[in-house]
């Protein structure tokens, strides 16, 4: 069986101008990055803004397991199948982060015959967007320390600097550090730390901005510290927002690539869903909607994380309303939720599927609670039996469509495409967010915990509660909340699989993302800078004699 990279390398890609022409993007609107990648310029995006948008389809998934679910692969396979059926379809995805590529997860360009390409370039440096975001984040950090060094005109309290540095790599040693050691010439020592770039507020600002002007306005609102006498210090207070916007100018143009089947795909932005809001850029999504009859987009990790944040943050702030939701599952993953060890997943176990399907049913029910029609995409493995698939169907109240797009490309997702088209044609979507803007911040956290996670209650650390109260008093109370927690469970305990109920969500800290426009609540032991596993994927990545990248998956 060929690997993902072997399949990708064997494909014959088309020049990016040809892919653009299929979507009515003129070659003059492209900023090429080689033969197979291009950015779409702002003038064309502005011209498209008045067009009637197509239908938006959200692809999300069950709580992820080591068995794999294939959410990105399904998003690509569905997009290919819709295009093969004659429906003008655009795929909108997040960009991969280098941290997972060299860590545990690997790349994020799909798999098998349902991939976006060129996969090695997209998984690594791509068009440099993440490097620009990292640079903008760290320029702001440097200018904060420069303020402190040169007299602190902005009145920063050096004990209460909240802005952290960033890098797009898993490095646990940088979670908590001390800066400015080595004498007075290097500044005053203080505690600091790094987040992974995909957890930076600059990434969130980037993905939620609708224009260059909106980008700079959001950057200006970023809060970096508290003042000695009370109040906040923003990026604009230290005059960093303009230079940050300059670093991000070219990156903000959406990236156009293609699938192995020749479908157009906009791959742009990439916040993690367990520690950030987990969605691709608003600019890419809106551009896709102006060009296609259907846009298929995915949100990171399970529907309790990326799906909830897509609906309660991105759709709320960008004025989007999905027409349908696809929840991805595999028999293998449901067996793990039913208590089967990874080594035993190849054996038929209908009882385990029946136990584990409660996780899928919970996610389906949650998405229906937003007023969305739901289809289940069952990403099929050769070891799946008819009895196991029947147990999945028996465990949920919506249509379950087995898919084989990894092996068969568009043809393997044709049934899923028909099911999605049928749900859209019915016009039954009545999208609504989970909570109103004027609910208290603590109330929003509790609403998500009880209605999405099925928690029995929430505990908020005293210091975090005081921050929430202060932010509401300062006028930030109408913001949505972004909960950072483990992706492996509905609870904050990654070992509680299936569909636990009655647990307590422990919120240990909160962060104000005033530029992005939401409040982050950190629950449990989730880290905003991941570490590498004992055997990182980087150990297997190398160049062959011809200079080709091997081991990337």
DALIN-V922529 format. One record per backbone hydrogen bond with DSSP energy under -0.5 kcal/mol. NH is the residue of the N-H (numbers start at 1). CO is the residue of the C=O. If there is no record, write none. Layout:
# DALIN-V922529
nh=NH co=CO
nh=NH co=CO
This chain:
# DALIN-V922529
nh=7 co=3
nh=8 co=4
nh=9 co=5
nh=10 co=6
nh=11 co=7
nh=11 co=8
nh=13 co=11
nh=16 co=35
nh=18 co=15
nh=19 co=15
nh=20 co=16
nh=21 co=17
nh=22 co=18
nh=23 co=19
nh=23 co=20
nh=24 co=21
nh=25 co=20
nh=26 co=24
nh=29 co=26
nh=30 co=27
nh=31 co=39
nh=32 co=30
nh=33 co=37
nh=38 co=256
nh=39 co=31
nh=40 co=254
nh=41 co=29
nh=41 co=39
nh=45 co=41
nh=46 co=42
nh=47 co=43
nh=48 co=44
nh=49 co=45
nh=49 co=46
nh=50 co=47
nh=51 co=48
nh=54 co=289
nh=55 co=293
nh=57 co=55
nh=57 co=295
nh=58 co=56
nh=58 co=324
nh=59 co=297
nh=60 co=58
nh=60 co=326
nh=62 co=328
nh=64 co=487
nh=68 co=65
nh=74 co=70
nh=75 co=71
nh=76 co=72
nh=77 co=73
nh=78 co=74
nh=79 co=75
nh=80 co=76
nh=81 co=77
nh=82 co=78
nh=83 co=79
nh=84 co=80
nh=85 co=81
nh=86 co=83
nh=87 co=82
nh=88 co=86
nh=89 co=87
nh=90 co=294
nh=91 co=264
nh=92 co=296
nh=93 co=266
nh=95 co=269
nh=101 co=97
nh=102 co=98
nh=103 co=99
nh=106 co=100
nh=109 co=110
nh=111 co=114
nh=113 co=406
nh=114 co=111
nh=116 co=109
nh=117 co=258
nh=122 co=118
nh=123 co=119
nh=124 co=120
nh=126 co=121
nh=128 co=125
nh=132 co=128
nh=133 co=129
nh=134 co=130
nh=135 co=131
nh=136 co=132
nh=137 co=133
nh=138 co=134
nh=139 co=135
nh=140 co=136
nh=141 co=137
nh=142 co=138
nh=143 co=139
nh=144 co=140
nh=145 co=141
nh=146 co=142
nh=147 co=143
nh=148 co=144
nh=149 co=145
nh=150 co=146
nh=151 co=148
nh=152 co=147
nh=155 co=152
nh=157 co=226
nh=158 co=156
nh=160 co=157
nh=161 co=158
nh=162 co=160
nh=162 co=224
nh=163 co=224
nh=165 co=193
nh=167 co=195
nh=169 co=167
nh=171 co=169
nh=171 co=530
nh=174 co=171
nh=175 co=172
nh=177 co=192
nh=179 co=190
nh=186 co=183
nh=187 co=184
nh=189 co=187
nh=190 co=179
nh=192 co=177
nh=194 co=174
nh=195 co=165
nh=196 co=528
nh=197 co=167
nh=199 co=196
nh=200 co=197
nh=204 co=200
nh=205 co=201
nh=206 co=202
nh=207 co=203
nh=208 co=204
nh=209 co=205
nh=215 co=211
nh=216 co=212
nh=217 co=213
nh=218 co=214
nh=219 co=215
nh=220 co=216
nh=221 co=217
nh=222 co=218
nh=222 co=219
nh=224 co=222
nh=224 co=233
nh=225 co=233
nh=226 co=160
nh=227 co=231
nh=228 co=155
nh=230 co=227
nh=233 co=225
nh=235 co=222
nh=236 co=220
nh=238 co=234
nh=239 co=236
nh=240 co=235
nh=241 co=235
nh=244 co=240
nh=245 co=241
nh=246 co=242
nh=247 co=243
nh=248 co=244
nh=249 co=245
nh=249 co=246
nh=252 co=248
nh=253 co=250
nh=256 co=38
nh=257 co=255
nh=257 co=265
nh=258 co=117
nh=259 co=263
nh=260 co=115
nh=262 co=259
nh=265 co=257
nh=266 co=91
nh=267 co=255
nh=267 co=265
nh=268 co=93
nh=268 co=266
nh=271 co=279
nh=272 co=198
nh=276 co=272
nh=278 co=272
nh=281 co=268
nh=282 co=207
nh=283 co=209
nh=285 co=281
nh=286 co=282
nh=287 co=283
nh=288 co=284
nh=289 co=285
nh=290 co=286
nh=291 co=287
nh=291 co=288
nh=292 co=288
nh=293 co=88
nh=294 co=88
nh=295 co=55
nh=296 co=90
nh=297 co=57
nh=297 co=295
nh=298 co=92
nh=299 co=59
nh=300 co=278
nh=303 co=61
nh=305 co=302
nh=306 co=300
nh=306 co=302
nh=307 co=302
nh=308 co=303
nh=309 co=305
nh=310 co=306
nh=311 co=307
nh=312 co=308
nh=313 co=309
nh=314 co=309
nh=315 co=310
nh=317 co=313
nh=318 co=314
nh=319 co=315
nh=320 co=315
nh=323 co=56
nh=324 co=56
nh=325 co=373
nh=326 co=58
nh=327 co=375
nh=328 co=60
nh=328 co=326
nh=329 co=377
nh=334 co=330
nh=335 co=331
nh=336 co=332
nh=337 co=333
nh=338 co=334
nh=339 co=336
nh=340 co=335
nh=344 co=341
nh=345 co=342
nh=347 co=344
nh=353 co=349
nh=354 co=350
nh=355 co=351
nh=356 co=352
nh=357 co=353
nh=358 co=355
nh=359 co=356
nh=360 co=356
nh=361 co=357
nh=362 co=358
nh=363 co=359
nh=364 co=360
nh=365 co=361
nh=366 co=362
nh=367 co=363
nh=368 co=364
nh=369 co=365
nh=370 co=367
nh=371 co=368
nh=372 co=367
nh=375 co=325
nh=376 co=399
nh=377 co=327
nh=377 co=375
nh=378 co=376
nh=378 co=401
nh=379 co=329
nh=379 co=377
nh=380 co=378
nh=380 co=403
nh=384 co=381
nh=389 co=385
nh=390 co=386
nh=391 co=387
nh=392 co=388
nh=393 co=389
nh=394 co=390
nh=395 co=391
nh=395 co=392
nh=396 co=392
nh=396 co=393
nh=401 co=376
nh=401 co=399
nh=402 co=400
nh=403 co=378
nh=404 co=412
nh=408 co=404
nh=409 co=405
nh=411 co=408
nh=412 co=409
nh=413 co=410
nh=414 co=411
nh=417 co=413
nh=418 co=414
nh=419 co=415
nh=420 co=416
nh=421 co=417
nh=422 co=418
nh=423 co=419
nh=424 co=420
nh=425 co=421
nh=426 co=422
nh=427 co=423
nh=427 co=424
nh=428 co=423
nh=430 co=371
nh=432 co=370
nh=439 co=436
nh=444 co=440
nh=445 co=441
nh=446 co=442
nh=447 co=443
nh=448 co=444
nh=449 co=445
nh=450 co=446
nh=451 co=447
nh=452 co=448
nh=453 co=448
nh=455 co=449
nh=456 co=503
nh=457 co=503
nh=459 co=505
nh=461 co=459
nh=461 co=507
nh=465 co=461
nh=466 co=462
nh=467 co=463
nh=468 co=464
nh=469 co=465
nh=470 co=466
nh=471 co=467
nh=472 co=468
nh=473 co=469
nh=474 co=470
nh=475 co=472
nh=476 co=471
nh=479 co=476
nh=480 co=517
nh=482 co=519
nh=483 co=481
nh=484 co=482
nh=484 co=521
nh=485 co=274
nh=485 co=483
nh=494 co=492
nh=496 co=493
nh=497 co=495
nh=502 co=454
nh=505 co=457
nh=506 co=504
nh=507 co=459
nh=507 co=505
nh=508 co=506
nh=508 co=522
nh=509 co=522
nh=511 co=520
nh=513 co=511
nh=513 co=518
nh=514 co=512
nh=517 co=513
nh=518 co=513
nh=519 co=480
nh=520 co=511
nh=521 co=482
nh=522 co=509
nh=522 co=520
nh=523 co=484
nh=523 co=521
nh=524 co=506
nh=526 co=523
nh=536 co=533
nh=536 co=534
nh=537 co=103
nh=538 co=102
nh=539 co=536
nh=540 co=537
nh=541 co=537
nh=541 co=538
nh=542 co=550
nh=544 co=548
nh=547 co=544
nh=550 co=542
